[in-house]
Amino acid sequence: MLATADGIVSELKSPGGLLGISPGMEFTSRTTQLQPGDKVLIYTDGVELAFQGNNGHRLDSQSYRRVFESLASRPIEEIIRGLEDRLDDDAESDKPRDDVIVVGMEILPRRNPALA
């Protein structure tokens, strides 16, 4: 997921299979130009399951995206902490359906060496 400095949240998608499953598998390369204030979250599919929720009998496959969007304006440390808090609030957080791994990055503004 990409959260731009101006608040737009989008998915960075690339076609291909699961990473690390088959030796020798080739993947399509994509390039995205990041700007100061942009944040990138890389996550396993367990995140989608963890935030899926159960609305009656229908699973909500976009709830993880709404969680990301609600946190996107915060610094990356707060986004990760917010995701952890929401996972811990889940009544069954001690019995996850899948592994949950999230890596977050934020492009910081360039520092002026004259001011350092």
C-alpha positions in Angstrom: 0.0 0.0 0.0 1.1 3.5 -0.8 -0.1 6.4 1.3 1.0 9.6 -0.4 1.9 12.8 1.4 -1.4 14.3 0.2 -3.5 11.5 1.7 -4.2 9.3 -1.3 -4.0 5.6 -0.5 -3.5 3.0 -3.3 -2.3 -0.5 -3.7 1.1 -1.1 -5.4 0.3 -4.3 -7.3 2.5 -6.5 -9.5 1.4 -9.7 -11.3 2.9 -13.0 -10.3 2.8 -15.8 -7.8 3.6 -16.1 -4.1 7.1 -15.0 -3.2 9.4 -17.8 -2.2 7.1 -20.7 -3.1 8.8 -22.0 -6.3 12.5 -21.8 -6.9 13.4 -20.0 -10.1 10.1 -18.2 -10.4 10.3 -14.9 -12.2 8.6 -11.7 -11.2 7.6 -8.5 -13.0 9.5 -5.4 -11.8 7.6 -2.2 -11.2 9.0 1.3 -10.3 7.2 3.9 -8.3 8.7 7.4 -7.6 8.3 8.2 -3.9 8.2 11.7 -2.6 8.9 13.1 0.9 5.9 12.3 3.2 5.0 9.2 1.2 4.6 5.9 3.2 4.7 2.3 2.0 3.4 -0.7 3.8 4.4 -4.1 2.7 2.4 -6.9 4.3 1.6 -10.6 4.1 -1.8 -11.9 3.1 -2.4 -12.6 6.8 -3.1 -8.9 7.2 -6.1 -9.2 4.9 -7.4 -12.1 7.0 -6.7 -10.4 10.3 -8.8 -7.4 9.5 -11.4 -9.2 7.4 -14.0 -9.4 10.2 -17.2 -11.3 9.9 -20.2 -9.1 9.0 -22.9 -11.7 9.6 -21.9 -14.5 7.2 -20.2 -12.4 4.6 -16.4 -11.6 5.0 -15.3 -8.1 4.3 -12.3 -8.4 2.1 -11.6 -4.6 2.0 -11.7 -3.9 5.8 -7.8 -4.0 6.0 -7.7 -1.2 3.4 -10.1 1.0 5.4 -7.9 0.4 8.5 -4.9 1.6 6.5 -6.7 4.6 5.1 -7.8 5.6 8.6 -4.2 5.6 9.8 -2.5 6.9 6.6 -2.0 10.6 7.7 0.0 9.6 10.8 3.8 9.0 10.9 4.8 5.5 10.0 5.6 4.5 13.7 2.0 5.5 14.6 0.6 3.5 11.7 2.4 0.4 12.8 1.4 0.9 16.4 -2.2 1.5 15.3 -2.3 -1.7 13.3 -0.8 -3.6 16.4 -3.5 -2.0 18.7 -6.3 -3.0 16.4 -5.0 -6.6 16.1 -4.6 -6.8 19.8 -8.2 -5.6 20.3 -9.5 -8.5 18.3 -11.2 -11.0 20.5 -9.3 -13.9 18.9 -5.8 -12.2 18.6 -4.3 -15.1 20.5 -5.5 -17.5 17.7 -4.6 -15.8 14.4 -5.8 -17.3 11.2 -2.5 -16.7 9.5 0.9 -15.0 10.1 0.8 -11.2 10.1 3.9 -9.3 8.9 4.0 -5.6 8.1 7.0 -3.6 7.1 6.5 0.2 7.0 8.7 2.9 5.3 8.3 6.6 5.2 10.2 9.0 2.9 11.4 11.8 5.2 12.1 15.3 3.9 15.6 16.0 2.9 17.6 17.6 5.7 19.4 20.8 5.0 23.0 20.2 6.0 23.5 23.9 6.8 20.8 23.6 9.5 22.2 20.4 11.1 
